[in-house]
Amino acid sequence: MKKLIIVCEEKYKIHADFLSQLVSLQDDTGENVRGVKDGEVAALVWTEKEYEANAPQISSEQYIVFIGNSKLIKDKRTHMLKKWDKFGMNYGWLGKQAVLFVEEVVDIKEYNSFIEFAKSNNENVEKKIELLPTKDIKENDEENNNKSNIFLSSMKKVTNFYANVATVGVNKFNELSKKKDIENQEYTCLVLEFYLNALSKFLNLEEE
């Protein structure tokens, strides 16, 4: 089993938790792998303070994902290879350390395009997860059901968030949408994109 530490700025902990929920989800059906193989990855979320306190004991063999744009994370990504960027969202890695960050918040000219991309990405996850293979989950498997409920609750919040913003329209962009809200949307979208299309590659699971 691969062990993954997710390190985040305190203000982005909700997104680190979301990635951890995605990783822990038991959602594969047969040979259809969603995100990462079920049971192949164990994730742990740390804030930057927790990471710095434990850093001397962390092996170079440990997989780590950094989420945010702090000085610490900027320093970590100095030599990393950029793997994907869109609407100011970025992820990349070098060796066993990866980084997810929003370089700049999307502006009003690109906002509608970003929302359409984000909604499509979110729908892609929902289609892959759908209602989960509940018939394959034993009724007495409390841990699996709890993980499923946590994830579905998170997905519902994400879906509602995108839908509510999309109905507002760009005419009220400055009036109703603060920069912080848009940035949070971008981090949510970025985590989904990384989970779906990059995490297995980063963890070298596709080669095993």
Secondary structure, DSSP 8 states (H G I E B T S, - for coil): -EEEEEEE-GGGHHHHHHHHHHHH----BTTB--SS-TTSEEEEEEEHHHHHHHGGG--TTSEEEEES-SHHHHHHTTT-EEEEEETTEEEEEETTEEEEEESS---HHHHHHHHHHHHHHHHHHHHHHTT--GGGS-TT-HHHHHHHHHHHHHHHHHHHHHHHHHHH-GGGHHHH--HHHHHHHHHHHHHHHHHHHTHHHHTT-TT-
